[in-house]
Amino acid sequence: MSATLRRYRAIRQAWKQGYPGEPRSQMARHLTALAAFISGMVGSKSSQLLSITTHIPERATPESRVKRWSRWVDNKGMLEEVSFLPYADILLSHLALETVGLGMDGSGVGRHCTALMIHVIDKGRALPLAWRVRQGAKGHFPEALPIALIALMAGVIPEGTQVVFLGDGECDGSKLQGTVEDAGWSYVCRTSDDATAASEGERFRLDAMGSCIKAGTVVALSEVLFIEVNAVI
């Protein structure tokens, strides 16, 4: 038995456990297709259809595979509430038994669009949980967008779960960090190196302080206020 087939069968068997009974007819076909699609993503380590379909156990030509799975993705009968969200809920419930790592970043998608995504990080993989897409080149998002994603995830993750949130430049706003703190999460966020900070009554620029520190050195500052950029590391 090939590794591709073993992976597909293992995923399908694991996902069957999320059903109250033995899946039949259309539900069984959807489960089979979904397990095959996930198996292809895991095997290819890609979200591109051409790469995914080469790791799905079937004998069709690459062109036929891409056409078939394109139709499956565009199928209006594939509802998130039925085919995706229940499994995301099961995944989060299991991960919540330990510390949950969440990451947020922005990336270009489609034609002239940018997606801001929040992922759960597990075993070296970032699995997307929620996202917002807007037209425009990649750049700094309005603070309301990441706040909305964080508020959404805070309502999904089981209460009492230890969460560590990792954000890049989109997450250096004071209101956003207040939202993270209100959720009871720990967090680490990037900020601009030209920001001005104040500690023990003294003001200094982060890039000026960094120029005096050897590469690889870690410096921890407590009770710090940021003057020009509302962010805290």
C-alpha positions as CSV (number, residue, x, y, z in Angstrom):
1,M,0.0,0.0,0.0
2,S,1.4,3.4,-1.0
3,A,2.1,6.2,1.6
4,T,-0.6,8.3,-0.1
5,L,-3.3,5.7,0.3
6,R,-2.3,5.0,3.9
7,R,-2.5,8.7,4.7
8,Y,-5.9,9.1,3.0
9,R,-7.3,6.1,4.9
10,A,-6.0,7.3,8.2
11,I,-7.5,10.7,7.7
12,R,-10.9,9.3,6.6
13,Q,-11.1,6.9,9.5
14,A,-10.2,9.7,12.0
15,W,-12.8,12.0,10.5
16,K,-15.5,9.4,10.6
17,Q,-15.3,9.6,14.4
18,G,-16.8,13.1,14.2
19,Y,-20.1,11.7,12.8
20,P,-22.9,10.4,15.1
21,G,-23.3,7.3,12.9
22,E,-22.0,5.6,9.8
23,P,-22.0,8.2,6.9
24,R,-24.2,7.2,4.0
25,S,-25.0,8.3,0.4
26,Q,-24.1,11.9,-0.2
27,M,-22.6,12.5,3.2
28,A,-20.3,9.5,2.7
29,R,-19.2,10.9,-0.7
30,H,-18.5,14.3,0.9
31,L,-16.5,12.7,3.6
32,T,-14.5,10.6,1.1
33,A,-13.8,13.7,-1.0
34,L,-12.9,15.9,2.0
35,A,-10.5,13.3,3.4
36,A,-8.8,12.9,0.0
37,F,-8.5,16.7,-0.4
38,I,-6.9,17.1,3.1
39,S,-4.6,14.1,2.4
40,G,-3.5,15.9,-0.7
41,M,-2.8,19.1,1.2
42,V,-0.8,17.3,3.8
43,G,1.2,15.3,1.3
44,S,2.0,18.2,-1.0
45,K,2.4,20.8,1.8
46,S,0.7,23.2,-0.5
47,S,-2.7,24.9,-1.1
48,Q,-2.4,24.9,-4.9
49,L,-4.8,22.5,-6.6
50,L,-2.2,21.2,-9.1
51,S,0.1,20.2,-6.2
52,I,-2.7,18.8,-4.0
53,T,-4.2,16.6,-6.7
54,T,-0.9,14.9,-7.4
55,H,-1.1,13.5,-3.8
56,I,-4.7,12.2,-4.0
57,P,-5.1,8.4,-4.6
58,E,-6.8,8.4,-8.0
59,R,-5.8,7.5,-11.6
60,A,-7.1,10.5,-13.6
61,T,-4.7,12.8,-15.5
62,P,-3.5,15.9,-13.7
63,E,-5.7,18.1,-15.9
64,S,-8.8,16.0,-15.1
65,R,-7.9,16.1,-11.4
66,V,-7.7,19.9,-11.3
67,K,-11.0,20.3,-13.1
68,R,-12.7,17.8,-10.8
69,W,-11.5,19.3,-7.6
70,S,-12.1,22.8,-8.8
71,R,-15.8,21.8,-9.2
72,W,-15.8,20.3,-5.8
73,V,-14.4,23.4,-4.1
74,D,-16.9,25.6,-6.0
75,N,-19.8,23.3,-5.1
76,K,-22.5,25.4,-3.4
77,G,-23.6,22.3,-1.5
78,M,-20.3,22.2,0.4
79,L,-21.3,24.4,3.3
80,E,-18.8,25.5,5.9
81,E,-21.3,24.9,8.7
82,V,-21.5,21.2,7.7
83,S,-18.3,20.2,6.1
84,F,-15.6,22.3,7.9
85,L,-16.6,24.1,11.1
86,P,-17.5,21.0,13.1
87,Y,-14.0,19.6,12.5
88,A,-12.4,22.9,13.4
89,D,-14.3,22.8,16.6
90,I,-13.1,19.2,17.4
91,L,-9.5,20.2,16.6
92,L,-9.6,23.2,18.9
93,S,-11.2,21.2,21.7
94,H,-8.4,18.7,21.6
95,L,-5.6,21.4,21.3
96,A,-7.2,23.3,24.2
97,L,-6.1,20.5,26.5
98,E,-2.6,22.1,26.2
99,T,-1.4,25.6,25.4
100,V,-2.9,26.8,22.1
101,G,-0.6,28.8,19.8
102,L,-2.2,31.3,17.4
103,G,-0.5,33.3,14.8
104,M,-1.7,36.2,12.6
105,D,-0.2,37.5,9.4
106,G,-1.1,39.1,6.1
107,S,-0.4,37.7,2.6
108,G,-1.3,38.4,-1.0
109,V,-4.1,36.3,-2.5
110,G,-5.9,36.2,-5.8
111,R,-5.7,39.3,-8.0
112,H,-4.8,42.5,-6.2
113,C,-6.2,41.3,-2.9
114,T,-4.7,40.7,0.6
115,A,-5.8,38.3,3.3
116,L,-5.3,38.7,7.0
117,M,-5.4,35.3,8.5
118,I,-5.3,33.8,12.0
119,H,-3.9,30.3,12.3
120,V,-3.6,27.6,15.0
121,I,0.0,26.4,15.2
122,D,0.5,22.7,15.8
123,K,3.4,20.3,15.1
124,G,5.2,22.9,12.9
125,R,2.1,23.6,10.8
126,A,-0.1,26.7,10.7
127,L,-3.7,25.8,10.1
128,P,-5.9,28.7,9.1
129,L,-9.0,29.2,11.2
130,A,-10.4,32.6,10.2
131,W,-9.5,35.4,7.7
132,R,-10.6,38.6,6.2
133,V,-9.9,39.6,2.6
134,R,-9.7,43.1,1.1
135,Q,-8.7,44.6,-2.2
136,G,-5.3,46.3,-2.3
137,A,-1.6,45.5,-2.1
138,K,-0.1,43.9,1.0
139,G,0.5,46.5,3.7
140,H,-0.7,47.6,7.2
141,F,-4.3,46.6,7.9
142,P,-6.7,48.9,9.7
143,E,-6.7,47.9,13.4
144,A,-10.4,47.0,13.2
145,L,-9.7,43.9,11.0
146,P,-7.3,42.0,13.3
147,I,-9.4,43.0,16.3
148,A,-12.5,41.4,14.6
149,L,-10.5,38.2,14.0
150,I,-9.3,38.0,17.6
151,A,-12.8,38.6,19.0
152,L,-14.1,35.9,16.7
153,M,-11.6,33.3,17.9
154,A,-12.0,34.3,21.5
155,G,-15.6,33.2,21.2
156,V,-14.6,29.8,19.6
157,I,-11.7,28.6,21.8
158,P,-12.9,26.8,25.0
159,E,-13.1,29.0,28.0
160,G,-10.1,28.7,30.3
161,T,-7.7,27.6,27.6
162,Q,-4.1,28.9,27.8
163,V,-3.5,30.8,24.5
164,V,-0.3,32.4,23.2
165,F,-0.9,34.9,20.4
166,L,1.9,35.8,17.9
167,G,1.4,38.8,15.7
168,D,3.5,40.8,13.1
169,G,3.3,44.4,12.3
170,E,-0.5,44.3,11.8
171,C,-0.8,43.7,15.5
172,D,1.1,46.6,17.1
173,G,-1.9,48.7,18.0
174,S,-2.9,49.3,21.7
175,K,-6.6,48.6,21.1
176,L,-5.7,45.3,19.5
177,Q,-3.5,44.3,22.4
178,G,-6.2,45.4,24.8
179,T,-8.5,42.9,23.0
180,V,-6.0,40.2,23.4
181,E,-5.6,40.9,27.1
182,D,-9.4,41.0,27.6
183,A,-9.5,37.5,26.1
184,G,-7.0,36.4,28.8
185,W,-4.3,35.5,26.2
186,S,-0.5,35.9,26.4
187,Y,1.0,37.6,23.3
188,V,4.1,38.6,21.4
189,C,3.8,41.2,18.7
190,R,6.3,42.9,16.4
191,T,6.5,46.7,16.2
192,S,8.4,49.3,14.2
193,D,12.1,49.7,15.2
194,D,11.7,53.5,14.9
195,A,9.2,53.6,17.7
196,T,9.9,55.8,20.8
197,A,9.6,54.1,24.2
198,A,9.7,55.4,27.8
199,S,11.0,53.5,30.8
200,E,11.8,54.8,34.3
201,G,11.2,58.4,33.0
202,E,13.6,58.1,30.1
203,R,12.7,58.2,26.5
204,F,14.6,56.3,23.8
205,R,14.2,55.0,20.2
206,L,14.2,51.3,19.8
207,D,16.5,51.4,16.8
208,A,19.0,53.5,18.8
209,M,19.0,51.0,21.6
210,G,19.3,48.1,19.1
211,S,22.4,49.6,17.5
212,C,24.2,49.2,20.9
213,I,23.3,45.6,21.2
214,K,25.2,42.6,19.7
215,A,23.3,40.5,17.2
216,G,21.5,37.6,18.9
217,T,21.2,39.3,22.3
218,V,17.8,39.3,23.9
219,V,16.8,42.3,26.0
220,A,13.7,42.3,28.2
221,L,12.1,45.6,29.3
222,S,9.3,45.8,31.8
223,E,6.9,48.7,32.6
224,V,7.5,50.3,29.1
225,L,5.3,52.9,27.4
226,F,5.4,53.4,23.7
227,I,5.2,57.1,22.6
228,E,4.9,57.1,18.8
229,V,3.7,53.6,18.1
230,N,1.0,52.1,20.3
231,A,2.5,48.7,20.7
232,V,4.0,46.6,23.4
233,I,6.4,43.7,22.9
